[in-house]
Amino acid sequence: RDYVWRGALARIRTETLLGSEGLSRLWDGRGGCSRQFSVCLLYSLCICSHHRRRKAGILPSLEDLLFYTIADGQEKIPAHKFTTALKATGLRTGDPRLKECMEMLKVTLKTTSDGALDRHLFKKCVQSNIVLLTQAFRKKFVIPDFQSFTSHIDQIYESAKSLSGGQVADYIPQLAKFSPNLWGVALCTVDGQRYTAGDTKVPFCLQSCVKPLKYAVAVHDHGTEYVHRFIGKEPSGLRFNKLFLNEDDKPHNPMVNAGAIVCTSLLKYFLVVRFQSERLSGDRNFAIGYYLKEKKCFPEGTDMISILDLYFQLCSIEVTCESASVMAATLANGGFCPITGERVLNPEAVRDTLSLMHSCGMYDFSGQFAFHVGLPAKSGVSGGILLVVPNVMGIMCWSPPLDKLGNSVRGIQFCTDLLQLFNFHNYDNLRHFAKKLDPRREGGDQRVKSVINLLFAAYTGDVSALRRFALSSMDMEQRDYDSRTALHVAAAEGHTEVVRFLLEACKVNPVPRDRWGNTPMDEAIHFGHHDVVTILQDYHNAYSPKETTADSDKETAEKNLDGML
C-alpha cells in the first residue's frame, strides 16, 4: 500500500462507490466539491490482487456487493458512514421500509466496541431490506442524483426566503399568531426519497389544502359519478367563499368552500380535532351551509350543522411540511403511500383529484398557475401550497404571508422558480421545446463518462469495478471514439480475469472490430498474451453474430443484468 501513487491520490475522498457506476465521479465533480472521486482507485490498484484471485464469472451476493460499494476497500464500515451514505440517496433511517435493518443495526452495534461493521455483521443488518437498499445505491430511484437535485432545491428555497411581501391571514385568530418569517419546504418522491429545508417541523392547519384530500376520499368511497351529482367540475371565476352556485344549482367545484362543504357531507368518517377558533370565525361558511340547504345541494337526510362541524374540523387538521409532503407524494404515486406501500386511494380518485387541482386549486390564481407552473396544486390561507409532480414527487411549501389572492407569497415564488429550472411542467416534453434540467435522468454527458470509467477499469484489470458497472445496468459493449470496447482494452493489457468476466458473466460480443478493423484477438496476439488468445478462441468458435439494434442492445444489457442477479 506504499505505492508511489498514494501521495497523488491522498486527496481523493471516499464517496465514489455510493453511485451506480463506481467511477462516474472521476472527472466531473458532480454534486459539488465535497463529492470527489474516492479512494476506489487506490483500492483497485493496491487491493485488487485479492479480487483477481476470485473466479471472474461468479458475482458476490447483493449484500456483499453493497458492503464493497460503501467500504472503499476497508475491512469495516463505521455505522455513521453507512447512515450518511443512505441519506445521500434520499432515504431516511426512520423510513418504515427500513425498520428491520435499523433495528438490527442498533442491536448489532451493542455487540461491537468500535461502532463499525465487518462484512458478516453488515450482511446481517441489511439482508432483510437488501432489495430497497440495492435500488438506492444503484441509483434506480426516480431522482438518481438526489444530492445534486437537492442542492438546486436549496438555492430556490433561499431565493424565495428573501421575499418580504404579503400579509398573514388574521380573520381566523389562530392563524394571525404565526410569524411572517416562517418558511419551510419538504418533498417526498414516489420512491420515498425525502428532503426538507427550513421550518418543516412547525405544525400548521391544512385549511383549504385539505379540500383535494377529502374530495379524493369521497370519490374513492362513492365513485366519480355519484360525487358529481352534487358538485360541478368547472372553475367558478369567483372568490372561494362566495355564496354562488352554477346554473344547475350545484357548487362549481370541490375546491371552493361551497363545494368542499357538500363534499364533506359525502364522507363516511368523522374526526375529532380542535377547531373552536375556526368555528367561531365561520359565519360566512354557516351562511353558505344554509344557502346550500335551501337549494337542496346536500344528499337527503344530511344534518347540515354536523357537516359544518366536520368541515371545520378537517380544515383545522394540523400537519407539518414533512407529513404533508408524503400526502402529496401519495397523490403523485397514484394513491400508494411511498413510504409504507399502502394503497390509500384508487387511481380514479387520484386522477380526478389532480385534474381539479390543476384547474381550480389556486383560488383566483388557478389559470395563471396552470399557465406558468402547469402542475396540480392546492393552496390554503394558513400559507401552505400542496404541489404534485405526477409520477415523480409531492411538495409542501409553507409560509404564512399571503398575496391579495390568498396564496403564499414565498410558496408561489418557489413553485415558479422550480418550474423555470426543471422540466416538470405538463408541456415541457413537447418536441423542439427549450431544454430544462431533468432530474429524472443523470447528466447528459453520462455516456461519455461511463465509457471512460468502463475502459479505465478494463485497463487496470479491476474486475470488482466491472461487476459494479454490470450490476448498474451499464452497457458493457459500449465503445470509445475509436470503436474500441472494454474487451479490446483488457485483451491488449493481458487481463485474463477481466476477459473471462466480460465473456462469461456479461456475454459481450467476442469479435467486435475497432476503427482499424482489429478484434480483441488481434490485440492479444499483437501483444503476446497467449492465455487471452486461448480464452478468446474458445468463444470465437461458439459465437454466432446476429443483427442488433439500439433497442435490442438495451434489452441485452438488461437480460445480462438479470442473469447475473
ZAMARGU-4260 file (C-alpha; in steps of 0.2 Angstrom, whole numbers, plus 5000, padded with zeros to 4 digits):
<rodrens>
0) 5000/5000/5000 | 5015/5011/4999 | 5014/5014/4980 | 5021/5029/4973 | 5003/5033/4968
5) 4997/5036/4986 | 5004/5053/4988 | 4995/5059/4972 | 4979/5050/4977 | 4979/5056/4995
10) 4967/5070/4992 | 4954/5059/4984 | 4940/5056/4995 | 4929/5041/4999 | 4912/5043/4992
15) 4913/5037/4974 | 4905/5020/4977 | 4889/5027/4983 | 4884/5029/4964 | 4878/5016/4952
20) 4894/5017/4942 | 4908/5017/4954 | 4920/5028/4944 | 4907/5040/4937 | 4913/5055/4948
25) 4931/5053/4941 | 4932/5069/4931 | 4916/5079/4933 | 4915/5083/4952 | 4896/5082/4950
30) 4887/5086/4966 | 4899/5099/4972 | 4917/5099/4978 | 4913/5088/4993 | 4909/5073/4981
35) 4925/5070/4973 | 4932/5053/4966 | 4936/5042/4980 | 4949/5030/4985 | 4942/5017/4974
40) 4957/5020/4963 | 4969/5016/4977 | 4958/5001/4982 | 4958/4995/4964 | 4977/4997/4962
45) 4983/4991/4979 | 4970/4978/4984 | 4963/4971/4968 | 4975/4957/4968 | 4964/4949/4981
50) 4949/4951/4970 | 4958/4944/4955 | 4960/4928/4964 | 4941/4926/4964 | 4933/4917/4950
55) 4929/4931/4937 | 4912/4923/4932 | 4904/4922/4949 | 4896/4938/4957 | 4896/4941/4975
60) 4879/4942/4984 | 4870/4958/4984 | 4874/4961/5002 | 4892/4958/4999 | 4892/4970/4984
65) 4883/4983/4994 | 4897/4981/5008 | 4911/4983/4995 | 4902/4998/4987 | 4902/5008/5004
70) 4918/5001/5012 | 4930/5009/5000 | 4942/4995/5002 | 4942/4995/5021 | 4938/4979/5031
75) 4924/4988/5041 | 4911/5001/5039 | 4908/5013/5053 | 4889/5014/5056 | 4889/5033/5054
80) 4896/5031/5037 | 4883/5019/5031 | 4869/5030/5038 | 4877/5045/5029 | 4878/5036/5013
85) 4860/5031/5015 | 4854/5049/5017 | 4864/5054/5001 | 4852/5043/4991 | 4837/5051/4999
90) 4832/5038/5011 | 4830/5041/5029 | 4835/5030/5044 | 4817/5032/5050 | 4809/5025/5034
95) 4796/5012/5039 | 4803/5001/5025 | 4820/5000/5033 | 4813/4996/5050 | 4821/4979/5051
100) 4838/4985/5045 | 4839/4999/5058 | 4833/4988/5072 | 4846/4975/5068 | 4859/4989/5066
105) 4855/4995/5084 | 4856/4978/5091 | 4872/4974/5082 | 4881/4990/5087 | 4879/4985/5105
110) 4890/4970/5102 | 4904/4980/5094 | 4917/4990/5103 | 4921/5002/5089 | 4904/5006/5081
115) 4909/4998/5065 | 4903/4983/5055 | 4913/4970/5046 | 4906/4961/5031 | 4897/4947/5040
120) 4889/4960/5053 | 4884/4971/5039 | 4876/4957/5029 | 4866/4953/5044 | 4859/4970/5046
125) 4854/4974/5028 | 4848/4957/5022 | 4830/4960/5026 | 4830/4976/5016 | 4843/4972/5003
130) 4831/4975/4988 | 4827/4993/4993 | 4845/4997/4998 | 4851/4990/4981 | 4839/5001/4972
135) 4845/5016/4981 | 4864/5013/4979 | 4862/5008/4961 | 4853/5025/4958 | 4837/5017/4952
140) 4825/5029/4961 | 4816/5042/4951 | 4829/5055/4956 | 4845/5046/4953 | 4857/5060/4958
145) 4847/5066/4973 | 4861/5077/4981 | 4863/5087/4965 | 4844/5089/4964 | 4843/5095/4982
150) 4857/5107/4980 | 4846/5116/4967 | 4831/5115/4979 | 4842/5124/4992 | 4845/5138/4980
155) 4827/5140/4976 | 4822/5140/4994 | 4835/5153/4998 | 4829/5164/4984 | 4811/5164/4990
160) 4816/5166/5008 | 4822/5184/5004 | 4804/5189/4999 | 4796/5200/5012 | 4779/5205/5004
165) 4762/5198/5009 | 4751/5198/5025 | 4747/5184/5037 | 4729/5179/5037 | 4720/5187/5053
170) 4702/5183/5051 | 4705/5167/5060 | 4713/5171/5077 | 4724/5156/5077 | 4732/5160/5060
175) 4736/5178/5065 | 4748/5171/5078 | 4761/5164/5066 | 4777/5173/5062 | 4778/5180/5045
180) 4796/5174/5044 | 4792/5156/5045 | 4796/5147/5029 | 4798/5128/5025 | 4799/5116/5010
185) 4798/5097/5011 | 4797/5085/4997 | 4795/5066/4995 | 4797/5057/4979 | 4787/5042/4974
190) 4801/5031/4979 | 4801/5038/4996 | 4816/5050/4994 | 4814/5064/5006 | 4822/5081/5009
195) 4817/5097/5019 | 4823/5115/5020 | 4818/5127/5034 | 4804/5127/5046 | 4797/5110/5041
200) 4793/5103/5059 | 4782/5118/5064 | 4763/5112/5064 | 4751/5122/5055 | 4732/5119/5049
205) 4729/5112/5032 | 4714/5124/5029 | 4710/5123/5011 | 4724/5111/5007 | 4713/5098/5014
210) 4700/5100/5000 | 4708/5089/4987 | 4711/5076/5000 | 4693/5075/5006 | 4687/5075/4988
215) 4699/5061/4984 | 4692/5051/4999 | 4674/5054/4993 | 4677/5048/4975 | 4687/5033/4982
220) 4671/5029/4993 | 4657/5033/4981 | 4664/5035/4963 | 4666/5050/4952 | 4648/5049/4945
225) 4640/5049/4962 | 4650/5063/4969 | 4647/5074/4954 | 4628/5073/4956 | 4631/5086/4970
230) 4646/5096/4964 | 4652/5103/4947 | 4669/5102/4939 | 4671/5120/4932 | 4682/5134/4939
235) 4670/5147/4947 | 4679/5163/4942 | 4674/5170/4959 | 4681/5171/4977 | 4682/5154/4985
240) 4669/5159/4999 | 4656/5167/4988 | 4638/5162/4990 | 4635/5157/4972 | 4630/5141/4963
245) 4631/5136/4945 | 4616/5135/4933 | 4612/5118/4939 | 4611/5124/4957 | 4627/5115/4962
250) 4643/5122/4969 | 4655/5125/4954 | 4669/5113/4960 | 4675/5105/4976 | 4690/5117/4978
255) 4679/5132/4983 | 4670/5132/5001 | 4653/5128/4995 | 4659/5113/4985 | 4670/5107/5000
260) 4655/5108/5012 | 4645/5097/5001 | 4659/5086/4998 | 4661/5084/5017 | 4643/5078/5018
265) 4648/5063/5007 | 4662/5057/5019 | 4660/5042/5030 | 4672/5047/5043 | 4671/5059/5057
270) 4686/5066/5066 | 4689/5075/5082 | 4701/5089/5081 | 4702/5106/5090 | 4693/5118/5079
275) 4685/5130/5090 | 4694/5145/5083 | 4689/5140/5065 | 4671/5138/5070 | 4669/5154/5079
280) 4675/5164/5064 | 4665/5153/5052 | 4649/5164/5050 | 4651/5165/5031 | 4653/5146/5030
285) 4637/5144/5040 | 4628/5156/5028 | 4635/5145/5014 | 4628/5130/5023 | 4611/5137/5025
290) 4611/5143/5007 | 4616/5125/5001 | 4602/5118/5012 | 4589/5129/5004 | 4595/5124/4987
295) 4594/5106/4992 | 4613/5103/4987 | 4616/5090/5001 | 4611/5072/5000 | 4594/5068/5008
300) 4594/5067/5027 | 4610/5077/5029 | 4612/5086/5046 | 4620/5102/5040 | 4626/5108/5057
305) 4636/5092/5060 | 4643/5093/5042 | 4649/5111/5045 | 4657/5105/5062 | 4666/5091/5052
310) 4671/5104/5039 | 4679/5115/5052 | 4687/5100/5060 | 4695/5095/5043 | 4701/5112/5039
315) 4709/5113/5057 | 4719/5096/5055 | 4737/5100/5060 | 4752/5094/5049 | 4770/5099/5046
320) 4778/5101/5029 | 4786/5084/5031 | 4770/5075/5034 | 4760/5085/5021 | 4774/5081/5008
325) 4770/5062/5010 | 4752/5066/5007 | 4756/5075/4991 | 4768/5061/4986 | 4754/5048/4988
330) 4744/5058/4975 | 4759/5058/4964 | 4761/5040/4966 | 4743/5035/4961 | 4736/5033/4978
335) 4750/5022/4986 | 4759/5029/5001 | 4778/5029/4995 | 4785/5026/5012 | 4773/5012/5018
340) 4767/5004/5001 | 4749/5005/5007 | 4736/5009/4995 | 4726/5024/5001 | 4716/5029/4986
345) 4711/5021/4970 | 4718/5028/4953 | 4702/5035/4948 | 4701/5046/4963 | 4718/5052/4961
350) 4716/5056/4943 | 4700/5066/4946 | 4708/5075/4961 | 4724/5080/4951 | 4713/5086/4937
355) 4703/5098/4948 | 4718/5104/4957 | 4726/5109/4941 | 4711/5119/4935 | 4704/5125/4952
360) 4716/5123/4965 | 4724/5140/4967 | 4709/5151/4970 | 4708/5165/4958 | 4726/5162/4953
365) 4722/5145/4946 | 4723/5150/4927 | 4740/5159/4930 | 4747/5145/4940 | 4742/5132/4927
370) 4750/5143/4913 | 4766/5146/4922 | 4769/5131/4933 | 4757/5118/4924 | 4756/5106/4939
375) 4741/5101/4951 | 4742/5111/4967 | 4731/5117/4981 | 4734/5132/4992 | 4727/5137/5009
380) 4725/5153/5019 | 4737/5146/5033 | 4751/5148/5020 | 4753/5131/5013 | 4754/5125/4995
385) 4752/5107/4991 | 4761/5103/4974 | 4760/5087/4965 | 4773/5082/4951 | 4764/5066/4945
390) 4774/5050/4945 | 4789/5060/4952 | 4786/5068/4969 | 4775/5078/4981 | 4780/5095/4989
395) 4773/5105/5003 | 4778/5124/5004 | 4773/5134/5019 | 4775/5152/5023 | 4761/5162/5032
400) 4762/5179/5022 | 4749/5179/5008 | 4746/5189/4992 | 4730/5198/4989 | 4723/5182/4981
405) 4726/5171/4997 | 4741/5162/4991 | 4758/5161/5000 | 4770/5174/4993 | 4785/5163/4995
410) 4776/5147/4990 | 4771/5154/4973 | 4789/5160/4970 | 4796/5143/4975 | 4785/5134/4963
415) 4788/5146/4949 | 4807/5145/4951 | 4806/5126/4952 | 4797/5125/4935 | 4809/5138/4927
420) 4824/5126/4931 | 4816/5109/4929 | 4805/5101/4916 | 4791/5097/4927 | 4778/5107/4918
425) 4765/5097/4909 | 4770/5103/4892 | 4789/5104/4894 | 4790/5087/4885 | 4784/5095/4868
430) 4796/5092/4854 | 4808/5106/4850 | 4805/5114/4867 | 4819/5123/4875 | 4828/5111/4886
435) 4827/5112/4905 | 4835/5101/4918 | 4828/5084/4920 | 4832/5077/4937 | 4825/5060/4932
440) 4840/5057/4921 | 4858/5058/4925 | 4869/5071/4917 | 4869/5072/4898 | 4887/5068/4897
445) 4884/5052/4907 | 4888/5041/4892 | 4905/5049/4889 | 4909/5047/4907 | 4903/5029/4908
450) 4914/5024/4893 | 4929/5032/4901 | 4925/5023/4918 | 4922/5006/4909 | 4938/5007/4899
455) 4948/5013/4913 | 4943/4998/4924 | 4947/4986/4910 | 4964/4994/4908 | 4968/4992/4926
460) 4961/4975/4927 | 4948/4980/4940 | 4935/4966/4940 | 4927/4972/4956 | 4923/4989/4947
465) 4917/4980/4932 | 4905/4970/4942 | 4898/4986/4949 | 4896/4993/4932 | 4887/4977/4926
470) 4875/4977/4941 | 4871/4995/4937 | 4864/4990/4920 | 4879/4999/4911 | 4881/4993/4893
475) 4897/4983/4894 | 4899/4983/4875 | 4899/5002/4873 | 4914/5010/4863 | 4925/5025/4863
480) 4928/5036/4848 | 4940/5023/4840 | 4926/5010/4842 | 4937/5001/4855 | 4927/4991/4869
485) 4932/4985/4886 | 4936/4968/4879 | 4949/4976/4866 | 4957/4985/4881 | 4958/4970/4893
490) 4965/4959/4879 | 4978/4971/4874 | 4983/4973/4893 | 4983/4954/4896 | 4970/4954/4910
495) 4963/4936/4908 | 4951/4938/4923 | 4943/4954/4915 | 4942/4945/4898 | 4933/4930/4907
500) 4921/4941/4916 | 4916/4951/4901 | 4913/4935/4891 | 4906/4923/4904 | 4896/4935/4915
505) 4892/4949/4903 | 4890/4939/4887 | 4898/4953/4877 | 4902/4950/4858 | 4919/4942/4857
510) 4923/4949/4840 | 4920/4967/4840 | 4930/4977/4827 | 4938/4994/4831 | 4940/5008/4818
515) 4955/4999/4811 | 4946/4983/4809 | 4955/4974/4824 | 4947/4962/4836 | 4952/4958/4854
520) 4960/4943/4847 | 4971/4953/4836 | 4976/4964/4851 | 4980/4949/4862 | 4991/4941/4848
525) 5000/4958/4844 | 5005/4960/4862 | 5009/4942/4865 | 4996/4937/4878 | 4994/4919/4874
530) 4982/4915/4889 | 4970/4928/4882 | 4971/4921/4865 | 4966/4904/4871 | 4951/4911/4880
535) 4945/4921/4865 | 4947/4906/4853 | 4935/4896/4863 | 4922/4910/4862 | 4926/4913/4844
540) 4921/4895/4839 | 4905/4896/4849 | 4899/4914/4844 | 4887/4916/4830 | 4884/4935/4827
545) 4867/4942/4824 | 4860/4959/4819 | 4857/4971/4833 | 4848/4987/4835 | 4848/5000/4849
550) 4833/4993/4857 | 4840/4975/4856 | 4856/4981/4864 | 4847/4989/4878 | 4837/4973/4880
555) 4853/4963/4880 | 4861/4973/4894 | 4845/4971/4905 | 4845/4952/4902 | 4863/4951/4906
560) 4860/4960/4922 | 4845/4949/4926 | 4856/4934/4923 | 4870/4939/4934 | 4857/4944/4948
</rodrens>
